[in-house]
Amino acid sequence: MMAGKYTHLDNQKVSGSVDSVPAVTDSGEVAIKFADSNLETFPPSQARGKISGGSRPPRDADDTFSKTSLGSDEAQPGGWFRSFTVDAYKPYFDVDTSDVLDRIKESLFPFKGSFTEKTASSPDLYGPFWICTTLIFVAAAIGTFVTYVAHELKNQEWNYDINLVTWSAGVFYGYVTIVPLGLYVILKYFSAPSGLVQLFCLYGYSLFVFIPALCLSVVPLEIFRWVIAGVAGFMSATFVALNLRAHIMSAGERWFFIVAAIFLLQVALSVVLKLYLFTVTV
């Protein structure tokens, strides 16, 4: 009887403790909520780092690219120092092939006298440089070939003359540099200054006519070579003189003597080329 009583009390305690625990519903789904993360989509909306200037780089980053240098746009040398930089000469080499060909055609028709007007706003040094360089190698090659043939026809021993290259380089590069510089000083003295680069451009293209003249000098006729050298010299001298005449006329009454000196100096160049390059001695 007592045992049944204690059993009944124990059952009531257990049931009471069970009733005090809330029931958990088993829905089969578990809801998980993550905290907001710092993940971003690619590409990021705002660039970071030292390459783009959107934000400042981290403190431990290398700041080599952020420093200014002499070659950057932020710091460019001025005055005479700029003449020793590549950027100072870039505009004079920024020409198309069509521009160079048009200017070469102008040099082959010397009586037009419109070369300086067409190149006043955009003179170039690209054409003159390659014309002089081509002249050097053509003169050396043609001179070597002509002397070789002449020696072979007479069954004589032939030796290559390396002085043809050095002499040609000195003549053409020196002429197209020193003569425009001297003319620039003279025109400035007579209050008729002209652009130095424009003078380089004019004299450089005036030498183009000597390229076909040198190629024709392979004909083994002395009188023919004199005619070729004379025609080339006359065309080159006329091209330079007529293009500078209108500008030099502002120098006063002495303009005729300046133009005549320019013409004769160009003719003298053709005579020197004839005596040294167009003449074959065995």
ZIVENFEN-V632905 format. One line per field, one symbol per residue. ss: DSSP state (H for helix, E for strand, - for the rest). phi: phi as a letter, one per 30 degrees, with the letter a starting at -180 (. if undefined). psi: psi as a letter, one per 20 degrees, with the letter a starting at -180 (. if undefined). A space follows every 50 residues. Layout:
# ZIVENFEN-V632905
ss=???
phi=???
psi=???
This chain:
# ZIVENFEN-V632905
ss=-HHHHHHHHHHHHHHHHHHH------------------------------ ----------------------------HHHHHH-HHH-HHHH---HHHH HHHHHHHH------HHHH-------HHHHHHHHHHHHHHHHHHHHHHHHH HHH---------HHHHHHHHHHHHHHHHHHHHHHHHHHH------HHHHH HHHHHH--HHHHHHHH-----HHHHHHHHHHHHHHHHHHHHHHHHHHHHH H---HHHHHHHHHHHHHHHHHHHHHH------
phi=.ddddddddddddddddddddddcdcdibcccccddccdbdcdddbdbjc dcddbddddcddcdddddbdddddbcdciddddccdddcdddccbcdddd ddddddddbdddicddddcddbdbcddedddddddddddddddddddddd dddchcdcbdcdddddddddddddddcddddddddddddchbdbddddde ddddddddddddddddddddbddddddddddddddddddddddcdddddd djdddddddddddddddddddddddccccccc
psi=ghhhghhhghhhgghghhhipqqppniipppppqqprjqqqpqqhoqqai gqkhrqrrhjqpkgiiqqrhirhhopqrbhhhijqhhhighijmqrhhgg hhhghhhimiigkjghhhjhimqqigghghggghhghggggggggghggh hhhjlqppppoiihghggghgghggiggghgghggghhhjklqqpghhgg gghghiihhighghhiiiploghhhhgghggghgggghggghhighhhhi ibhjhghghhhgghhhhhghgghghhhippp.
